[in-house]
Amino acid sequence: MTTKNLELLIATKNAGKIEELKELLADLPFLTFRLRSLNEFADAVEPEETGATFTDNAVLKARSYALQTKLWALADDSGLEVEALDGAPGVFSARYAGKGATDAEKIEKLLNEMNKTQDANRRARFVCAMAIADADSEIQFIAEGICKGTIALATSGGGGFGYDPVFIPDGFEETFGELVGDIKQQISHRARASEKIIQYLCGFYAASG
């Protein structure tokens, strides 16, 4: 397959992730890569995320959605790891407060669990793993991005999604919920993984013309 007819599926239905990934991938040659959303495929079945790591789940989702849609698929799995909670919520970040819980409910549980530990250590990191599978569901590339920081005592800012309002990245005093989009797109875990994905796709583009 040449890049002239390559369609790249962003394999998520999370509106926040879709928008953020489209912005991060804005440097791709759009005349060559057509970005598709999983929301265009109503019959696509979400695979169970049974992986032990973010990379495991990213690979699992990329392969599953590529197989179902017959498109190249870019899938990610990301979450928050808190030192005082022994790395939790980790791969369970999205369902930390139960399936269907709101972002506010996840944050509330996180802060409550941290208070229970009576541990002054508030160090944490966001981790993002991304995987690209081709139309035959074979993994072609894997990338990881990490953003280190601390957990705030309370939520602040209405930007972003997930745990953004309580995560303060190193070098800043504001949470991800307060920082403007341009800054977050430079330093976030997803931005750092996306940078590697862009390098791979541009290399693929140059090689296959």
C-alpha positions in Angstrom: 0.0 0.0 0.0 1.3 3.4 -0.9 0.8 6.5 1.3 -1.4 8.0 -1.5 -4.3 5.9 -0.4 -3.5 5.4 3.3 -6.2 6.0 5.8 -5.2 6.1 9.4 -7.7 5.2 12.1 -7.5 6.9 15.4 -8.7 4.0 17.4 -10.7 5.6 20.2 -14.1 7.0 20.9 -12.9 9.4 23.6 -13.7 12.8 22.2 -10.8 14.5 24.2 -8.3 12.0 22.9 -9.5 12.3 19.3 -9.2 16.1 19.4 -5.8 16.0 21.1 -4.4 13.4 18.7 -5.7 15.2 15.6 -4.0 18.4 16.8 -0.8 16.5 17.6 -0.8 14.8 14.2 -1.5 18.1 12.4 2.0 18.1 10.9 1.3 14.9 8.9 0.8 15.4 5.1 -3.0 15.5 5.1 -3.1 15.1 1.3 -1.6 11.7 1.9 -2.9 10.5 5.3 -6.6 10.7 5.8 -7.4 10.5 9.5 -10.4 8.5 10.4 -12.3 8.3 13.8 -13.6 5.1 15.4 -16.9 7.0 15.7 -17.3 6.4 12.0 -17.5 2.6 12.6 -20.7 2.0 14.6 -20.3 -1.8 14.5 -16.7 -1.8 15.8 -16.5 -3.9 19.0 -14.3 -2.6 21.8 -11.7 -5.2 22.8 -11.3 -6.0 26.5 -8.2 -4.4 27.8 -6.5 -7.4 29.5 -2.9 -6.2 29.1 -0.6 -5.9 32.1 1.0 -2.7 30.7 0.0 0.3 28.7 1.9 -1.1 25.7 0.1 -4.4 26.0 -3.2 -2.7 25.7 -2.2 -0.3 23.0 -1.0 -3.3 20.9 -4.2 -5.2 21.6 -6.4 -2.4 20.6 -4.5 -1.5 17.4 -4.6 -5.0 16.2 -8.3 -5.5 17.0 -9.5 -2.3 15.3 -7.2 -2.8 12.3 -8.7 -6.3 11.9 -12.3 -5.0 12.2 -11.9 -2.0 9.9 -9.3 -3.2 7.5 -7.5 0.1 8.0 -4.2 1.1 9.5 -5.0 1.7 13.2 -3.3 4.0 15.7 -4.3 3.0 19.2 -3.1 4.3 22.5 -3.4 3.4 26.2 -2.5 5.9 28.8 -2.9 6.6 32.4 -1.6 7.9 35.7 0.9 6.2 38.0 1.1 7.6 41.5 4.1 6.6 43.7 2.2 6.8 47.0 -0.4 4.3 45.6 2.3 1.9 44.3 1.7 2.9 40.7 -2.1 2.9 40.8 -4.4 3.6 39.1 -2.1 2.6 36.2 -3.7 0.6 33.5 -7.0 0.9 35.4 -7.0 4.7 35.2 -10.0 5.0 32.9 -12.1 2.7 35.2 -10.5 3.5 38.5 -13.8 4.6 40.1 -15.9 2.0 38.2 -17.1 1.6 34.7 -18.9 4.7 33.5 -17.5 7.0 36.3 -17.1 10.6 35.4 -13.7 12.3 35.5 -14.7 14.1 38.6 -15.5 10.8 40.3 -12.1 9.3 39.3 -10.3 12.3 40.7 -12.3 12.2 43.9 -11.4 8.6 44.5 -7.7 9.3 43.6 -7.4 12.1 46.1 -9.3 10.1 48.8 -7.0 7.1 48.3 -3.9 9.4 48.6 -5.3 10.9 51.8 -5.7 7.5 53.3 -2.1 6.6 52.8 -1.0 9.7 54.9 2.1 9.7 52.6 3.5 13.1 51.9 4.9 11.9 48.6 2.8 13.3 45.8 5.0 12.3 42.9 3.3 10.8 39.8 3.7 10.4 36.1 1.4 10.2 33.1 2.4 7.4 30.7 1.2 6.9 27.1 1.9 4.0 24.9 0.9 4.1 21.2 0.9 1.3 18.6 0.3 1.3 14.9 -1.1 -1.8 13.2 -1.3 -2.2 9.4 -4.5 -3.3 7.6 -3.5 -6.9 8.2 -3.4 -6.2 11.9 0.4 -6.6 12.1 2.1 -4.2 14.5 4.4 -1.8 12.6 5.6 0.6 15.3 5.3 1.2 19.1 6.1 4.4 21.0 6.0 5.5 24.6 5.8 9.0 26.2 6.2 9.9 29.8 5.4 13.2 31.7 6.5 13.4 35.3 4.9 15.7 37.9 3.0 15.8 41.2 -0.6 15.5 42.3 -2.2 18.7 43.5 -4.2 18.8 46.7 -7.3 19.8 44.9 -8.6 20.2 41.3 -7.8 23.3 39.5 -8.7 24.3 35.9 -11.3 23.1 33.5 -9.2 22.3 30.5 -8.1 18.8 29.3 -9.8 15.6 30.5 -9.3 12.7 32.9 -6.9 13.5 35.7 -5.6 16.7 34.1 -7.0 19.1 36.7 -4.9 17.5 39.5 -1.7 16.8 37.7 1.1 19.5 37.9 3.9 18.7 35.4 7.5 19.3 36.4 8.7 22.8 35.8 5.2 24.3 36.1 2.9 25.5 38.9 -0.3 25.0 37.0 -2.1 21.8 36.4 -2.7 20.3 33.0 -6.3 21.6 33.4 -4.9 25.2 33.6 -2.1 25.1 31.1 -2.9 26.4 27.6 -3.2 23.8 24.8 0.1 24.8 23.1 2.1 24.1 26.2 0.4 20.8 26.9 1.0 19.7 23.3 4.7 20.1 23.8 5.2 18.4 27.1 2.4 15.9 27.7 2.9 12.1 27.7 0.7 11.9 24.6 2.7 14.6 22.8 5.9 12.8 23.4 4.6 9.5 22.2 3.0 11.3 19.2 6.3 12.9 18.2 7.8 9.4 17.7 4.7 8.3 15.8 5.0 11.3 13.5 8.6 10.5 12.9 7.7 6.9 12.0 4.9 7.9 9.6 6.9 10.6 7.9 9.7 8.0 7.4 7.1 5.6 6.0 5.8 8.3 3.7 9.3 9.1 2.4 10.2 5.5 1.9 7.0 4.4 0.0 6.1 7.7 -1.8 
